[in-house]
Amino acid sequence: MKRVGNIFDKVISLENLRLADEKARKGKLHSYGVKVHDKNRDANLLALHESLKNGTFKTSKFKIHSLMKLNLIEANAHYDMVHGKPAVLEHDNDGSSIYRFNIEPEMGIPDGEESEVQIGWKCCEIRIWSKPTKSNLKKAIIRSVIDETAEFDLVNSYNKHVLGIAPNDKAVAYYKEYLQFTEDLDVMLKTDLSN
């Protein structure tokens, strides 16, 4: 195996970081992280370059809490125009039920075309095997965003802060975001299930 040396400057060059940024964003243009990054894309890449160059770059911990907004949950189902707009609630032949939310037109440029048109629909889709009640759907959607262990940690961190055991202002903010998420979920489910 041949060893390649003295490539660090090439790896951290702004040109290479822009190329890496382009590759990393493919298929994720509507994700929360890309939207935040794009607000200051050039400044973020320059700051990354400088921190790598100076040896001060540190990776951050993954925070599932940043996804706790209904409209930021990425679509996991796509339907073409032939299928049409998918139903919010559908009972499948296998005994399961499919609940869909954040149903939006999916835009794209078809092969051979020059302009963007609607090519189908995209949405978030949850399949459950129990009766599709508000309670069962709420639990399934919450579990798609945060697992039970992380949820308990969220509540415990908040309680520790409130009781003065382990002060943590971020725990309050995360818990408030979680409660707002569950409230928004209640409103959405009530509206969708009453139609």
C-alpha positions as CSV (number, residue, x, y, z in Angstrom):
1,M,0.0,0.0,0.0
2,K,1.3,3.4,-1.0
3,R,1.4,6.1,1.7
4,V,0.2,9.6,0.6
5,G,1.7,12.4,2.7
6,N,1.3,16.1,2.9
7,I,-2.4,16.2,1.7
8,F,-3.9,17.9,4.7
9,D,-3.8,21.3,3.0
10,K,-5.6,19.8,0.0
11,V,-8.2,18.1,2.2
12,I,-9.1,21.3,4.1
13,S,-9.0,23.7,1.1
14,L,-12.1,25.7,0.6
15,E,-12.5,24.2,-2.9
16,N,-12.5,20.7,-1.4
17,L,-14.8,21.7,1.5
18,R,-17.3,23.1,-1.1
19,L,-17.1,19.9,-3.0
20,A,-17.7,17.8,0.2
21,D,-20.6,20.1,1.0
22,E,-22.2,19.5,-2.4
23,K,-21.9,15.7,-2.0
24,A,-23.2,15.8,1.6
25,R,-26.3,17.7,0.7
26,K,-27.5,15.5,-2.1
27,G,-31.0,14.3,-1.4
28,K,-31.2,16.4,1.7
29,L,-32.0,19.9,0.4
30,H,-35.2,20.1,2.5
31,S,-33.8,18.8,5.7
32,Y,-33.5,20.9,8.8
33,G,-29.7,20.8,9.0
34,V,-29.2,21.9,5.3
35,K,-31.7,24.7,5.7
36,V,-29.9,26.0,8.8
37,H,-26.5,25.6,7.1
38,D,-27.6,27.4,3.9
39,K,-28.5,30.6,5.8
40,N,-24.7,31.2,6.2
41,R,-23.2,28.6,3.9
42,D,-20.1,30.5,2.8
43,A,-19.3,31.7,6.4
44,N,-19.8,28.2,7.8
45,L,-17.4,26.7,5.2
46,L,-14.9,29.4,5.9
47,A,-15.2,28.9,9.7
48,L,-14.8,25.1,9.2
49,H,-11.7,25.7,7.1
50,E,-10.2,28.0,9.7
51,S,-10.9,25.6,12.6
52,L,-9.4,22.7,10.7
53,K,-6.4,24.8,9.7
54,N,-5.9,26.0,13.3
55,G,-6.5,22.6,14.9
56,T,-9.5,23.8,16.9
57,F,-12.2,21.8,15.1
58,K,-14.3,19.6,17.4
59,T,-17.1,17.3,16.5
60,S,-20.4,17.9,18.2
61,K,-22.8,15.4,19.8
62,F,-25.8,14.3,17.9
63,K,-29.0,15.9,19.2
64,I,-32.2,14.2,18.3
65,H,-34.1,17.1,19.9
66,S,-33.4,19.4,16.9
67,L,-35.9,17.4,14.9
68,M,-38.9,18.0,17.2
69,K,-40.9,20.0,14.8
70,L,-43.6,18.4,12.8
71,N,-42.9,20.3,9.6
72,L,-39.2,19.4,9.8
73,I,-39.7,15.6,9.8
74,E,-38.3,14.5,6.5
75,A,-40.6,12.8,4.0
76,N,-40.2,9.1,3.9
77,A,-42.8,8.3,1.2
78,H,-43.1,9.5,-2.4
79,Y,-46.1,9.1,-4.8
80,D,-46.1,9.8,-8.5
81,M,-48.8,11.8,-10.3
82,V,-50.5,8.6,-11.6
83,H,-51.1,7.5,-8.0
84,G,-52.4,10.9,-7.1
85,K,-52.5,12.7,-3.7
86,P,-52.3,10.0,-1.0
87,A,-55.0,9.7,1.6
88,V,-54.3,10.8,5.1
89,L,-55.5,7.5,6.6
90,E,-55.5,4.2,4.7
91,H,-56.3,0.7,5.8
92,D,-54.0,-1.8,4.1
93,N,-54.9,-5.3,3.1
94,D,-52.4,-6.8,5.5
95,G,-54.4,-5.5,8.5
96,S,-52.2,-2.5,9.2
97,S,-53.1,1.2,8.8
98,I,-51.0,3.9,7.2
99,Y,-51.2,7.5,8.5
100,R,-49.7,10.2,6.4
101,F,-48.9,13.8,7.3
102,N,-47.0,16.7,5.9
103,I,-48.4,15.8,2.5
104,E,-46.9,18.2,0.0
105,P,-46.4,18.5,-3.8
106,E,-43.0,17.1,-4.8
107,M,-41.3,19.2,-7.4
108,G,-38.7,18.2,-9.9
109,I,-37.5,18.5,-13.5
110,P,-38.5,15.5,-15.5
111,D,-36.0,14.0,-18.0
112,G,-35.9,16.1,-21.2
113,E,-37.7,19.1,-19.6
114,E,-36.2,22.4,-18.6
115,S,-38.5,23.7,-16.0
116,E,-39.6,22.5,-12.6
117,V,-43.1,20.9,-12.4
118,Q,-45.0,18.9,-9.9
119,I,-43.8,15.2,-10.3
120,G,-45.8,13.7,-7.5
121,W,-46.4,13.9,-3.8
122,K,-44.2,13.5,-0.7
123,C,-45.2,12.9,2.9
124,C,-44.3,11.3,6.2
125,E,-45.8,7.9,6.6
126,I,-46.4,5.8,9.7
127,R,-47.7,2.3,9.6
128,I,-49.3,0.8,12.7
129,W,-50.8,-2.6,13.4
130,S,-53.1,-1.5,16.2
131,K,-56.3,0.4,15.7
132,P,-55.5,3.9,14.3
133,T,-56.6,5.9,17.3
134,K,-55.2,9.3,18.2
135,S,-53.3,7.8,21.1
136,N,-51.7,5.0,19.0
137,L,-50.8,7.3,16.1
138,K,-49.3,9.8,18.5
139,K,-47.1,7.2,20.1
140,A,-46.0,5.9,16.7
141,I,-45.0,9.4,15.5
142,I,-43.2,10.3,18.7
143,R,-41.2,7.0,18.5
144,S,-40.3,7.8,14.9
145,V,-38.6,11.0,16.2
146,I,-37.3,10.0,19.6
147,D,-36.9,6.6,21.2
148,E,-38.2,5.7,24.7
149,T,-34.8,5.9,26.4
150,A,-34.1,9.4,24.9
151,E,-37.6,10.5,25.9
152,F,-37.0,9.4,29.5
153,D,-33.6,11.1,29.5
154,L,-35.3,14.3,28.3
155,V,-37.9,14.2,31.1
156,N,-35.3,13.3,33.8
157,S,-32.9,16.1,32.7
158,Y,-35.8,18.6,33.0
159,N,-36.8,17.2,36.4
160,K,-33.2,17.3,37.7
161,H,-33.0,21.0,36.6
162,V,-36.4,21.9,38.2
163,L,-35.4,20.2,41.5
164,G,-32.0,21.8,41.5
165,I,-30.1,18.5,41.3
166,A,-28.4,19.2,38.0
167,P,-29.1,22.7,36.7
168,N,-29.3,22.7,32.9
169,D,-31.0,25.4,31.0
170,K,-30.8,23.4,27.7
171,A,-32.9,20.7,29.4
172,V,-35.7,23.2,29.9
173,A,-35.5,24.3,26.3
174,Y,-35.5,20.8,25.0
175,Y,-38.4,19.7,27.2
176,K,-40.4,22.8,26.2
177,E,-39.7,21.9,22.5
178,Y,-40.8,18.4,23.2
179,L,-44.0,19.5,24.8
180,Q,-44.7,21.9,21.9
181,F,-44.1,19.0,19.5
182,T,-46.7,16.8,21.4
183,E,-49.2,19.7,21.4
184,D,-48.8,20.3,17.7
185,L,-49.2,16.6,17.2
186,D,-52.4,16.5,19.2
187,V,-53.8,19.4,17.1
188,M,-52.8,17.7,13.8
189,L,-54.2,14.3,14.8
190,K,-57.5,15.8,16.1
191,T,-58.0,17.7,12.8
192,D,-57.0,14.7,10.5
193,L,-59.1,12.1,12.4
194,S,-62.2,14.3,12.5
195,N,-62.3,14.6,8.7
